[in-house]
Amino acid sequence: MLTTIALVAQTTVVTAPADQYFGKLKMSALRIRYETMQLKKRYETHQLLPEQAEHLLLLTQDAFTQWAREYPKDSWLPSTGYAIAALFAELPGATARDRAVNLYVYVKTNFPSSSYGKASRTALHRGVAVKHDPAWAIAMRAPSPSPSPPASSSPSPSVSPSSSAAPGSTPPPR
């Protein structure tokens, strides 16, 4: 009986169940991984502006953070954390850079012997620069020129009242 209890205690759940959902968007671990890959693809093919990608990635990171807190030994955490960090590192601005650094530190610290821990250490050693807004995003945000109104060939009506009044009419009040 004591042996059975010891075995049960040793077989604690390490990986997140596929039907458990995390974060504000209630994403499964598989969905977090998939969403990260799709955001990367959509950003790199200019389907998402940097601010759109960052917003969606923040929601994905929210789910990742809860997943990591509840299942800190899950074997998918290092690769997913690294992928999210790498995408943050591609986005412009100090906020994205800081998020990338924090995730690289998380992966390096919690999974030091994994290939992702080593890659995170390398990324931190090289330094994560603050990226500028890409030219393609600036161009996409620029308002498109609106067509000018067509020129009218008829004279426009006068706005001032006529100085000559018709016989029998009363002049306008002043």
C-alpha positions as CSV (number, residue, x, y, z in Angstrom):
1,M,0.0,0.0,0.0
2,L,2.8,2.4,0.9
3,T,4.5,1.6,-2.4
4,T,1.4,2.4,-4.3
5,I,1.1,5.8,-2.6
6,A,4.8,6.5,-3.4
7,L,4.3,5.6,-7.1
8,V,1.2,7.8,-7.4
9,A,3.0,10.7,-5.8
10,Q,5.9,10.3,-8.3
11,T,3.6,10.2,-11.3
12,T,2.3,13.7,-11.0
13,V,1.0,15.3,-14.2
14,V,3.9,17.1,-16.0
15,T,2.3,18.0,-19.3
16,A,-0.8,20.1,-19.8
17,P,-3.9,18.1,-20.9
18,A,-5.0,18.9,-24.4
19,D,-8.4,19.9,-23.1
20,Q,-7.1,22.5,-20.6
21,Y,-7.3,26.1,-21.6
22,F,-5.2,29.1,-20.4
23,G,-5.3,32.9,-20.4
24,K,-7.9,35.4,-21.3
25,L,-8.6,33.7,-24.7
26,K,-8.8,30.2,-23.1
27,M,-6.1,28.7,-25.4
28,S,-4.9,25.1,-25.2
29,A,-1.2,24.4,-25.2
30,L,-1.5,23.2,-28.8
31,R,-3.4,26.4,-29.8
32,I,-0.7,28.6,-28.1
33,R,2.0,26.9,-30.3
34,Y,-0.1,27.1,-33.4
35,E,-1.1,30.8,-32.9
36,T,2.6,31.7,-32.4
37,M,3.5,30.1,-35.7
38,Q,0.6,31.8,-37.5
39,L,1.3,35.2,-36.0
40,K,4.9,34.9,-37.2
41,K,3.8,33.9,-40.7
42,R,1.2,36.7,-40.9
43,Y,3.6,39.3,-39.7
44,E,6.4,38.3,-42.0
45,T,4.1,38.3,-45.0
46,H,2.8,41.8,-44.1
47,Q,-0.7,40.6,-43.3
48,L,-0.5,42.1,-39.8
49,L,0.9,45.5,-38.8
50,P,3.4,45.4,-36.0
51,E,0.9,46.7,-33.5
52,Q,-1.6,44.1,-34.5
53,A,0.9,41.3,-34.2
54,E,2.1,42.6,-30.8
55,H,-1.5,42.8,-29.5
56,L,-2.3,39.2,-30.5
57,L,1.1,38.0,-29.3
58,L,0.5,39.6,-25.9
59,L,-2.7,37.6,-25.6
60,T,-0.9,34.5,-26.6
61,Q,1.8,35.2,-24.0
62,D,-0.9,35.6,-21.4
63,A,-2.0,32.0,-22.1
64,F,1.6,30.8,-22.2
65,T,2.3,32.4,-18.8
66,Q,-0.6,30.6,-17.1
67,W,0.3,27.3,-18.8
68,A,3.9,27.7,-17.6
69,R,2.8,28.5,-14.1
70,E,0.5,25.4,-13.9
71,Y,2.7,23.0,-15.7
72,P,6.3,24.2,-15.2
73,K,7.9,20.9,-16.4
74,D,5.9,20.6,-19.6
75,S,8.3,19.6,-22.4
76,W,6.7,22.0,-24.9
77,L,7.4,25.1,-22.8
78,P,11.0,25.7,-23.9
79,S,10.3,25.6,-27.6
80,T,7.1,27.6,-27.3
81,G,8.6,30.2,-25.0
82,Y,11.6,30.6,-27.4
83,A,9.3,31.0,-30.4
84,I,7.2,33.7,-28.6
85,A,10.5,35.5,-27.6
86,A,11.9,35.3,-31.1
87,L,8.7,36.8,-32.5
88,F,8.7,39.6,-29.9
89,A,12.4,40.3,-30.9
90,E,11.3,40.8,-34.5
91,L,8.7,43.4,-33.6
92,P,9.5,47.1,-33.3
93,G,9.6,49.0,-30.0
94,A,11.0,48.8,-26.5
95,T,8.0,46.9,-25.1
96,A,8.4,44.1,-27.6
97,R,12.2,44.0,-27.0
98,D,11.7,43.8,-23.2
99,R,9.1,41.0,-23.6
100,A,11.6,39.1,-25.8
101,V,14.4,39.5,-23.2
102,N,12.1,38.4,-20.4
103,L,11.1,35.2,-22.2
104,Y,14.6,34.4,-23.3
105,V,15.7,34.7,-19.6
106,Y,12.7,32.5,-18.6
107,V,13.7,29.7,-21.1
108,K,17.4,30.0,-20.3
109,T,16.8,29.8,-16.5
110,N,14.2,27.1,-16.4
111,F,15.4,24.9,-19.2
112,P,19.2,25.5,-19.3
113,S,20.2,22.1,-20.8
114,S,17.6,22.2,-23.6
115,S,18.6,23.4,-27.1
116,Y,16.1,26.3,-26.5
117,G,17.8,27.3,-23.3
118,K,21.1,27.4,-25.1
119,A,19.7,29.4,-28.0
120,S,18.1,31.8,-25.5
121,R,21.4,32.3,-23.8
122,T,23.0,33.0,-27.2
123,A,20.3,35.5,-28.1
124,L,20.8,37.3,-24.8
125,H,24.6,37.2,-25.2
126,R,24.3,38.8,-28.7
127,G,21.8,41.3,-27.4
128,V,18.2,42.0,-28.4
129,A,18.0,45.4,-30.1
130,V,15.0,47.7,-30.2
131,K,13.7,47.4,-33.7
132,H,12.4,50.4,-35.7
133,D,9.0,50.4,-37.4
134,P,9.5,48.6,-40.8
135,A,9.1,50.7,-43.9
136,W,6.4,48.4,-45.2
137,A,4.3,49.1,-42.1
138,I,4.7,52.8,-42.4
139,A,3.6,52.7,-46.0
140,M,0.6,50.5,-45.1
141,R,-0.5,53.0,-42.4
142,A,-0.2,56.0,-44.7
143,P,-3.6,57.3,-45.8
144,S,-4.3,56.7,-49.4
145,P,-4.9,60.0,-51.3
146,S,-8.6,60.6,-51.8
147,P,-9.8,61.8,-55.2
148,S,-10.3,65.5,-55.5
149,P,-13.9,66.6,-56.2
150,P,-14.7,67.2,-59.9
151,A,-14.6,70.8,-61.0
152,S,-18.0,72.4,-61.6
153,S,-18.6,74.2,-64.9
154,S,-21.6,76.2,-63.5
155,P,-21.1,79.3,-61.5
156,S,-21.7,78.9,-57.8
157,P,-24.5,80.8,-56.3
158,S,-23.8,84.1,-54.5
159,V,-23.9,83.9,-50.8
160,S,-24.3,87.7,-50.2
161,P,-27.9,89.1,-50.3
162,S,-28.8,91.1,-53.3
163,S,-28.5,94.9,-52.9
164,S,-31.4,95.6,-55.2
165,A,-34.7,94.5,-53.9
166,A,-37.7,93.7,-56.1
167,P,-40.4,96.4,-56.2
168,G,-42.9,95.8,-53.4
169,S,-40.7,93.5,-51.3
170,T,-39.3,94.4,-48.0
171,P,-35.6,94.6,-47.5
172,P,-34.0,91.9,-45.3
173,P,-33.7,92.7,-41.6
174,R,-30.4,94.0,-40.3
